[in-house]
Amino acid sequence: MIKHRDLSECHMLFDLMVDPAVFPFVRHKANSYEEYLFLTKQIIEAEQQGELISRTILDEWGNPIGTINLYDLDQQTGFLGTWIGTPYHGKGYNQLAKDAFFNEMFFEKQIQTIFMRINQGNIRSQKAAEKIPFVEKANEKWPEIFQRINTGEKSYHLYEIERDNYLLHTMRERPETIEVQLEA
């Protein structure tokens, strides 16, 4: 479902990324394939230096369909960024990718908190985040981070996924997964 980033997938990902329904929501934008290739090389190098974690989202046939990333790593925390190509919207890939990514972050990488910033005008995304049992609104809990993400023109709400909350949720929903993870 997810894998480490690879330059060989850049053509397929670039074609999906430039879709007008996707492009505005991508953090590392590129206006040409060559620029996207260069940015992907930088992302791979930044991961090697511990600055971020980036994975390619795959469909059931192993085709790249988007990316999921943890940016701005600092003291076992980071910001989540995800995009999936339009042909794959609404087919369950986002949730499958996030489950795999969260398992890797919390159980293998020992990340403690994953932050999400959601535009205050994006009510649909806010409601979706608030329906997830292990996601909490964190504007007041992390005032310095909340202030930092709101220094630009747009206003955001801050949400968090803490490792312990995710672990408890996973234990309730899929206890067999936790047993395997804890034995490793």
Backbone torsions as a table, in degrees:
resi	resn	phi	psi	omega
1	MET	NA	-37.7	174.0
2	ILE	-134.1	156.2	177.4
3	LYS	-152.3	165.8	176.1
4	HIS	-61.0	150.7	-179.5
5	ARG	-66.0	151.1	-174.9
6	ASP	-149.9	137.1	-178.4
7	LEU	-64.8	-24.6	-177.6
8	SER	-66.9	-18.2	-178.4
9	GLU	-92.2	-1.7	-172.2
10	CYS	-61.5	-38.3	-179.9
11	HIS	-60.0	-50.1	-178.0
12	MET	-65.1	-42.3	-179.1
13	LEU	-68.1	-40.1	179.4
14	PHE	-60.6	-45.1	179.6
15	ASP	-58.9	-37.6	178.3
16	LEU	-74.3	-37.0	-175.2
17	MET	-68.4	-35.1	-174.7
18	VAL	-76.9	-3.8	175.3
19	ASP	-58.0	129.7	-178.7
20	PRO	-58.0	-22.2	177.7
21	ALA	-79.9	-13.7	-177.5
22	VAL	-110.9	-44.3	-170.4
23	PHE	-48.2	-44.8	-177.8
24	PRO	-62.4	-19.7	-174.2
25	PHE	-101.1	5.2	-179.1
26	VAL	-92.9	131.2	-178.4
27	ARG	-71.9	-47.3	-179.6
28	HIS	-100.3	89.0	-177.3
29	LYS	-83.1	146.7	175.9
30	ALA	-138.8	141.0	-178.4
31	ASN	-98.6	-3.1	177.1
32	SER	-147.0	160.6	177.8
33	TYR	-60.4	-41.9	-179.0
34	GLU	-61.6	-41.0	178.1
35	GLU	-65.7	-38.9	178.4
36	TYR	-65.4	-40.7	177.0
37	LEU	-60.1	-45.8	179.1
38	PHE	-62.3	-45.0	178.9
39	LEU	-62.4	-39.8	179.5
40	THR	-64.9	-40.1	175.2
41	LYS	-59.1	-43.3	178.9
42	GLN	-63.1	-40.0	179.4
43	ILE	-64.1	-43.8	178.7
44	ILE	-61.5	-43.5	177.9
45	GLU	-65.6	-40.6	179.3
46	ALA	-63.4	-35.7	176.9
47	GLU	-67.3	-40.5	178.1
48	GLN	-61.4	-28.2	179.2
49	GLN	-91.1	2.3	176.6
50	GLY	79.8	18.1	-177.5
51	GLU	-87.4	-25.2	-179.6
52	LEU	-158.9	171.6	174.7
53	ILE	-130.8	127.4	-175.9
54	SER	-133.4	134.2	178.6
55	ARG	-131.2	151.9	173.4
56	THR	-92.7	135.2	175.1
57	ILE	-88.6	133.3	-178.1
58	LEU	-116.2	150.2	170.9
59	ASP	-83.4	-176.0	-175.9
60	GLU	-67.9	-13.3	177.4
61	TRP	-100.5	5.3	178.3
62	GLY	85.2	12.7	177.5
63	ASN	-83.4	137.6	177.1
64	PRO	-69.1	131.5	-177.9
65	ILE	-128.2	-3.2	-179.6
66	GLY	170.4	-171.8	177.6
67	THR	-135.8	155.2	173.9
68	ILE	-133.6	132.8	-169.9
69	ASN	-140.1	153.8	170.0
70	LEU	-120.2	110.1	-175.2
71	TYR	-99.9	165.5	172.3
72	ASP	53.2	49.2	179.5
73	LEU	-61.5	131.2	-179.6
74	ASP	-158.5	118.1	175.9
75	GLN	49.8	53.0	176.8
76	GLN	63.8	28.5	174.2
77	THR	-131.5	163.6	176.2
78	GLY	-171.2	169.6	-179.2
79	PHE	-103.5	132.5	179.8
80	LEU	-80.1	137.1	173.3
81	GLY	-140.6	126.5	-176.2
82	THR	-138.7	142.0	166.9
83	TRP	-145.2	146.8	178.9
84	ILE	-133.4	140.6	179.4
85	GLY	-61.1	146.0	-175.7
86	THR	-52.1	-42.0	-179.1
87	PRO	-60.8	-14.8	-175.6
88	TYR	-107.1	3.0	178.8
89	HIS	-67.2	143.6	174.5
90	GLY	72.7	16.5	-177.9
91	LYS	-113.4	9.7	175.8
92	GLY	89.6	-2.0	-177.8
93	TYR	-66.5	-36.4	-178.2
94	ASN	-59.6	-48.5	-178.6
95	GLN	-66.6	-41.8	178.5
96	LEU	-61.8	-42.8	179.4
97	ALA	-64.6	-43.8	-179.9
98	LYS	-64.3	-41.0	177.7
99	ASP	-58.9	-47.7	-179.9
100	ALA	-64.0	-41.7	-178.8
101	PHE	-66.7	-47.1	179.8
102	PHE	-61.6	-40.2	177.2
103	ASN	-59.9	-44.4	178.4
104	GLU	-64.2	-46.4	-176.7
105	MET	-63.3	-46.8	-173.6
106	PHE	-82.3	-32.5	-174.4
107	PHE	-100.5	-28.5	-178.8
108	GLU	-104.8	-41.1	-175.9
109	LYS	-92.6	-10.3	179.2
110	GLN	61.7	31.6	172.3
111	ILE	-67.3	139.9	-179.0
112	GLN	-98.1	-35.4	-177.3
113	THR	-142.0	130.9	173.0
114	ILE	-110.5	124.3	179.2
115	PHE	-97.6	150.7	170.8
116	MET	-131.0	136.9	172.8
117	ARG	-112.1	130.6	-177.9
118	ILE	-126.0	128.1	-179.7
119	ASN	-52.7	132.7	-178.0
120	GLN	-63.3	-21.3	177.0
121	GLY	-84.9	-8.5	-177.5
122	ASN	-94.8	77.0	-176.1
123	ILE	-62.4	-38.6	-178.9
124	ARG	-58.8	-46.9	179.8
125	SER	-68.1	-36.1	177.7
126	GLN	-62.8	-47.0	179.9
127	LYS	-63.7	-39.0	178.7
128	ALA	-62.8	-44.4	179.7
129	ALA	-64.7	-40.2	-176.8
130	GLU	-72.2	-15.5	175.8
131	LYS	-79.5	-19.6	-177.8
132	ILE	-76.8	122.3	-171.8
133	PRO	-62.7	-23.5	-177.3
134	PHE	-102.5	9.3	177.6
135	VAL	-102.9	135.0	178.6
136	GLU	-127.7	141.5	172.6
137	LYS	-69.8	135.2	-169.9
138	ALA	-131.3	22.7	-179.4
139	ASN	-54.6	-44.0	-176.5
140	GLU	-86.8	-27.5	-178.6
141	LYS	-70.0	-35.6	-178.5
142	TRP	-121.9	67.5	-173.5
143	PRO	-61.4	-33.9	-179.5
144	GLU	-69.6	-37.5	177.8
145	ILE	-72.8	-42.4	177.5
146	PHE	-57.0	-44.1	179.0
147	GLN	-65.1	-41.8	-178.3
148	ARG	-63.8	-39.1	-178.4
149	ILE	-77.5	-8.3	-178.4
150	ASN	-112.5	30.0	179.4
151	THR	-89.0	-11.8	-178.6
152	GLY	-93.0	-160.9	-178.9
153	GLU	-72.7	-35.3	-177.6
154	LYS	-88.5	153.7	176.8
155	SER	-111.1	138.1	-175.6
156	TYR	-126.8	153.4	165.2
157	HIS	-96.6	149.0	178.2
158	LEU	-106.6	130.0	176.2
159	TYR	-122.4	155.5	178.8
160	GLU	-135.2	150.4	170.4
161	ILE	-123.0	110.0	178.8
162	GLU	-90.4	144.9	-178.8
163	ARG	-53.0	-47.1	-177.1
164	ASP	-62.9	-41.4	178.4
165	ASN	-65.2	-40.8	178.5
166	TYR	-65.6	-42.0	178.7
167	LEU	-60.1	-47.1	179.5
168	LEU	-62.5	-43.2	178.2
169	HIS	-60.8	-46.0	-178.3
170	THR	-65.0	-38.0	178.3
171	MET	-62.5	-38.7	179.8
172	ARG	-72.5	-41.8	-173.9
173	GLU	-83.9	-38.5	-174.9
174	ARG	-142.8	72.2	-176.4
175	PRO	-59.2	-29.4	-180.0
176	GLU	-65.3	-31.9	178.4
177	THR	-65.1	-42.8	-178.4
178	ILE	-67.2	-41.6	179.5
179	GLU	-58.2	-43.1	178.8
180	VAL	-65.1	-44.5	-178.4
181	GLN	-64.9	-40.8	-177.1
182	LEU	-72.9	-27.0	177.9
183	GLU	-75.3	-24.9	-176.1
184	ALA	-70.3	NA	NA
